[in-house]
Amino acid sequence: MKKIYSFRFYILFTGLLLQGLVAGAQQYIALEPSELSLSFPAATPRVESTLNVSNSANFPVSIKVNRDMSHMLFGHQNAFCWFQCYDTTVSNSPDALDLDARSTDSIHFHSYIYPNNIPGNEYITYYFYDLNYPSDTMSVSINYSFSPVGIDEITHAKGSMASPSPNPANNLTSITYSLSNPSSPVLVIYNLLGKSVKEIKLTDKQSTQILSTSDLPSGAYICTLRNGGSTVATKKLIVAHR
């Protein structure tokens, strides 16, 4: 009798194991669109992309995201959000998003790229995978084409901006700029998620702007000089409060 029970238990255990392996081999994650192509002027401060991520399984899945930037242009910056937003140094999301059975998420994934006025073509690939079954992986490539600005726009926006000093900054930093043809120039400070955190209207053709950083959390920022609606220059600023 013991041998019969043992044999039945072995069959049951083997069946459950095979069922789990089959479930793990299936593809439950789906992405829409599966490929994305975007074209913008290189002077665009930030480009945002979103995706719909679906779970076709009859059970919840925990999904993480991995980023491949090996085909990104030198001088460009990229950051993404998945449940939380991460800085440009994070390529594998520390967090997993639990997606309910047969549901679609359209709000938690965002990809941001900062072309920094550098033209060219590139693509970034994101891999979405089930934390419990890593073989269940789907990927999407976002293709970017950044064109040089036109002759008229270059003439209109021509100018320069020096790197902030001091950098890293504690409570204050200064930025020297010069414009050949000022037209409503502004200095805009963005965090690495692309959100404008400070905007200063400039009144002089050439000057040194004192920037207070005491109200900015420690971290990395992008300083952008804009003139006539076009980007003239961008510089990186580090805020490090002591």
N, C-alpha and C positions, 0 to 999 in steps of 0.2 A: 504493500500500500504506500509506503514512504517513497519508493522508487517512482510510482505513478504520479504522486503529488509533485515530486521533484521535476519529473519530465514535463508536467503541465506548467509549472512555474517557469521552466527554462523556455518553453514555447512562448508564454506570455511575455516574459522579459525580452526575448529576441524580437517579438513582434513590435513591442513598444520602442525598442531601440531602432529598428528599421523605419518605423513611422517617424521618429524624430529626425533620422538622417534624411529621409525623403522631404520632410518639411523644411529642413535647413537648406536643401539643395534648390528649392523653388525660389523664384524671384517674386517678391511681394512689393518691393519698392518701385515706384514709377515716378518719372519726372516730366514736367510739362512747362515749357518746351524742352525737347531733348537736345536741341542745339540752338544757340542764339547768336545772331550777328548784329553788331551795332556800329554805326559810323557817326563820328563827332569831330568838330574842330579840336586841334590839340590844345587850344586855349581854354577849353571847357574845364572849369575847376574840379568837377567831380561827376562821374557817371555811375548811376545806380541801376542794378539789375535785381529782379525778383524771380522766384520759381514757385510752382505748385508741386508739393511733395505728397505722394499718395501711398497709402498702405492698402493693398488688395486682400490681405489675409483676414481670416476670421478671428484673429487674436491681435492684441497690441504688439507693437514692435518698438524697440529703443534704437533710434537712429543717430549716428554721429556723422560728421563731415570731415573730409580730408581734402586739402587744397594742393594743386600742383602749379607752381608759378615758373617752371623751367623755361617757358616760352614767352615770358613777360619782358617787355623792353626795359633796358637799363635806364634808370632814372624815374620810372613809373612806380607808384605805390598802390598796394591793394590791401583791403581789409574786408572781413565778412562778419555777418551775424548769423547765429544759429542758436535760438533760445536766448543767448546773450550775445553782445557785440564784443569783438576781440580786436586788439591792436594789430598792426601790420606784421608783427613778428610771429603770430600764431597761425600755423598751417593745419593743425589737427584740433578740432573742437574739443575742449576739455569736457563739455557737457553733452549729454545725449538727450534728445527730445523724444518723449513717449508719445507715439502716434496711435490713436485708438483703431480698433478693427474697422476696416473698410471706410476710412476717413481720409480727408485731404487737408493739408496745412498750406495756407497761402500767405501767411503773415510773418513767419519766423525767419525765413532765409532772405538775406540781403547781401549783395556783393557790391563793393564800392571800389572804384579805381580812380586814381588821381594822375592824369597824364603829365602834369607839370610842364605844359607847353612843348612837349616832345612828340613830334609826329612819327607815325609808323604803324605797322600791323603787329598784332600779338593775339594770344589766346590764353585763357586760364581755365583749367579743368578742375571741377569739383566732383569728388567721389562721396556718395551717400551710401552708408552700409549699416546693416543690422548689427548692433553690439553683440547679440547672442549668437548670430550666424553671419560672421564676416563675409562668407561667400555670397551672401545676398547683397550685391553691390551694383549700384547704377551710377553712371557718370553723365555729366553735362559739360560741354565746352562752350565758353562764352568768347566769341571772336570780336575783337575790337579793331577798328580802322580809324586812326586819328590823322586828320589832314592838316597840313600847314595852313596858317591863316592867310587871307588874301593880301595883296599889295597895299590896298587902301587901309585895311585894318592894321597892318604892321606900321604904316606911317602914322596913323591916328594914335596908336597905343604905344609908340616907341618911347622907351625910357629904361631905367635901371633901378635896382634896389640892392643894397648891400646886406650881408647876413646880419642878423641881430647881434648886438654886443652889449653886455656880456651874454654868452650862450654856452652853457646853461644859465638861466636867469633865476634870481630869487624873487624879488618884489618889483624890480624895474629892469627894462632893457631898452635899447635905442636902435632905431632902424633909419638909415640914411637912404633917401630916394632922390631920383631926378626924372623929370618928365619934359619932353620936348614940346608937347602940345596938350596941356592939361584940359580935361573935359570931365568934370565931376569925378575926380579921382578919389578912391577909397582904399584903405588898408583893412583887409578882412582876415581875421584869425579863425581858422577851422581846427576842430579836434580831429582825431584820426577816424572818426565815424562820419566825417564830412559835414558836421553841424557847425554853423557859424556861431562862435561864442563871443565875438567882439568885432565891431565894425567902427572905423574911425574915418570921418570925412577929412580929406586933406585940402588945404587952401593954398599952399605954396607950390611953385614950380619945382623948387629944389629945397630940401630941408632935412633935418634930422628929427624924427618923430619919437618922443618918449612914450613908451608903452608900459602901463602898469600891469604887472602879472600877479599881483598879490591876491586877486580874486579868482585866479585860475588854478585848478588842482594840479599837482605835480604830474608831469607826463609830457608827451610829444604833441606838437601843434604844427600847422602849416600856415605861414604868413603869405598872403597873396596881395600883390599890388595890382589894382584894377583901374583902368582909365577908359572912359567912354564905353563902358560895358565889356571891355576886353581885358584879358589877363596880360599884364606886362611882365611880371616875374613872381616866382614863388621861392620861399626859403623855409627851412625847417627850424623850429624853435623848441628848445627843451626847457621846461620849467621844473626846477628842483628847489623846493622850499627847505630851508635849513632850520 
